[in-house]
Amino acid sequence: MECLIGIDLGSTTTKAVVLDGEGRLVGRGITNSRSNYDVAAKVAKSEALINVRFEMLKRALREEARLGETLASFEASLLAGYRLECFLGSLRRLEAHCRRDLENARFEDDRPAMQEALQRIFAGVEASARRVFEPGSVARSDFFRDLAGSSYVELAAQVARAGGPSFDRLVGVYDRNIIPVENETETRSFEELLLEAFAHVPAPLRGDERAIERLLREVSTRNFEVVRTVGTGYGRVRLPFPKDCIRSEILCHGLGAHLMFPATRTVLDIGGQDTKAIQIDDQGVVTSFQMNDRCAAGCGRYLGYIADEMNIGLHELGPMAMQARRRVKINSTCTVFAGAEFRDRLAAGQSREDIVAGLHRAIILRAMSLLARSGGIANEFTFTGGVAKNPAAVRALREVAEENYGKLTLNIAPDSIYTGAIGAATFALRDVLAAARQS
Amino acid sequence: MSTTFVNLSSAEERRAAANAIKDQSQERQKELIAGYFSSLAQAKANGKKVIYTFVPGNLTELIANFDLLPVLPEINALQNGMRGRTGDFIHLAEKGGHSEDVCTYVKADIGMLRSGNVGPTGEPLPKPDALLLSYTGCFTFLKWFELLRAEYDCPVIMLHTPYQGSGQITPAMREYVVKQLREVVIPKLEEISGKRYDEEKLKAALARSARAEEDLVGVLESAKCKPSPIDAYFGGVYYIGPIFTAFRGTQEAVDYYQLLRREVEERAAKKLGPVTPEGALEHERYRLVVEGPPNWTSFREFWKMFYGEGAVVVASSYTKVGGLYDRGFRHDASRPLESLADYCMGCYTNLSLPDRIDLLARYIEDYEADGFLINSVKSCNSFSSGQLLILRELERRTGRAGGFIESDLVDPRYFSAANIKNRLESYFQMIEAKRQRV
């Protein structure tokens, strides 16, 4: 299959999408941007291609596997098994790194105790992963670092409390070794992983095992020809491909939003470290834009800090704010001050829910100022970026936008986080078509 | 201007030609500026008195009339900025109690003063014998001289410059300024210098000013050629150097601008692009009009973000802060004080917002620009207030792509290279996308 890839290298996450030759979106992949952009781009791209294969696999299973009523359960189980295998692969690499770390002289005094502690912690992380990756359960995060990290830290605390090595010492080992693990990629092929995932599928769901195994092998080895890849995002200059394959994220977000909602005229993108207000015309061409500079106050990281401060997951923040009963007015959107602001309000007796709702409104107000600078909000209005997944931010945006610009259509696509990548992939497709026309 | 096409056979030859041309006028410009700083260093030894004054609305010919030397604090600040000295100066000024929000030219100046008042070329700067405030449209100038007055305990000569609110200079406004020149500025300068005002000498100087101004306009307007032989912003700041500082009204300025104009016209005839720090720009991809001063602390890096993408600035408002000669104004020997009055009131930041918009819109059309870009400077309210309105209005009127970036004059902390580059690249790609649409 011929395909085109768009990669959006953001400060928090790296997204990739795959388009087929007709411009249809056939695969999505996302990973955390980590310390190495090259790896992040590689992982997101391979995730997106795996996503394509899974879609192909689903189609093939539907058409050929004759699984009948168990089809859906089979799919869910296979996918969960696949994810578990990927997770366990990374976990084993992490454990190997940590164990090698223990050979260092700094562990001379407590090496056996540390070894024993690691043994217990890794066994615990694996056990909890098996629960997390049960078919149908929802993980707190899609990323190895988040899942393994929270589980490791919890277990390290237990081990330390039970008289093992100190918590700091245990977490130090994790912190030192997670980075190299994140920068390595899976060594097993998709085919190998899929067959191992198949082994996790419970017997009653497995159907005609030989036929299904043949199908899995066949889909795993189908050839993709990536005709062109275009990269965008804050880290785009780090992407290992030529300059003409790199586009500004402003243009990509504008085009991506246009493709999702063709009547879009204004786009707001709130990402990890920047907020962009973009005006586009009826073809998705950017006519004006503004973005925050010097300071990342009010960007996605602001909410990240608050979540860290409260020791909850980032995606739990929005639902919590939705429970607010009163509106707390918060003026500062300084990320560094966010924690102090939050504690201050708590001390003043305000509820967590109300404060968090106030924080959401504060970042939206800041975004409104950028929107005004870019030329205001024209109907239709499309909200993209990681923060568009947050229901409280969306609610605040709708309120504030309508207070200022009247009734309007606010679009948020389920694929919102992939907007930039979709724009980039479409630029790739257009480049290919233009080159074909020229020759 | 004639634009005979001369085909130079190779890129190498074109570059060599470009560099040969660059050398002569650039060397001369460097000599002039260096000579100026040396004359300041030796001023006291040579028995010369010194007047501190600012570029907008400067009365250079009048100052020279009394054999006084001008010192221009904002030139010192920007020259120091280009030499990487202002970060420490600003730090020192802030340590002394000046807020982070104060104009960074002021803080760079105060910091330099606190560090021994050694100028950008490493030579000491003389203390002022008087401070001459001949443009009051920038309120910061007033406060700046208040600080210097406290520091040096010297007289201040103040010329109040009416704002061109209605978009023109009325006879009453002119008379008001001339009266101040006659009754306040000239007598004070006589008193300080111990010399009599010599109107014939002034007239001769103004005649030389007008000749240099004519050639400067020729240089700036060469950017109407395609490709433009000059960059009217990054290159432009070098071109305006002598005439905006101590050399207006001198024979040196007349000669320099003649030479420069000849070189630029040759470049245009040969269809050569502007000279950049990495040689002549070979492929002009984007023609821009730029509003606002440049950043000085990362000047080269900032410039590269433009020429690296083939972007050439064909007209800029910043190169008009010391005179809007391309709108027809010339110093005039037949009406010496009146033309000085018009000059003071005619500087770019003394124009009303609608006037600035008209001017920029005209540049966009006349220079066939693909777009216009605003470099909004945190430090400079004279420039920055109203810039977003300017942007919106220009977009509406011209339909060309507008861009907006933010930096600072001489505070290195406010130049975020990654951010600015990101915006510029987005902006250039936006122009490209608009083009393809058309």
Boltz contact constraints between the chains, C-beta under 6 A:
constraints:
  - contact:
      token1: [A, 248]
      token2: [B, 425]
      max_distance: 6.0
  - contact:
      token1: [A, 248]
      token2: [B, 426]
      max_distance: 6.0
  - contact:
      token1: [A, 248]
      token2: [B, 429]
      max_distance: 6.0
  - contact:
      token1: [A, 250]
      token2: [B, 426]
      max_distance: 6.0
  - contact:
      token1: [A, 251]
      token2: [B, 429]
      max_distance: 6.0
  - contact:
      token1: [A, 285]
      token2: [B, 433]
      max_distance: 6.0
  - contact:
      token1: [A, 285]
      token2: [B, 437]
      max_distance: 6.0
  - contact:
      token1: [A, 286]
      token2: [B, 430]
      max_distance: 6.0
  - contact:
      token1: [A, 293]
      token2: [B, 406]
      max_distance: 6.0
  - contact:
      token1: [A, 293]
      token2: [B, 419]
      max_distance: 6.0
  - contact:
      token1: [A, 294]
      token2: [B, 416]
      max_distance: 6.0
  - contact:
      token1: [A, 373]
      token2: [B, 388]
      max_distance: 6.0
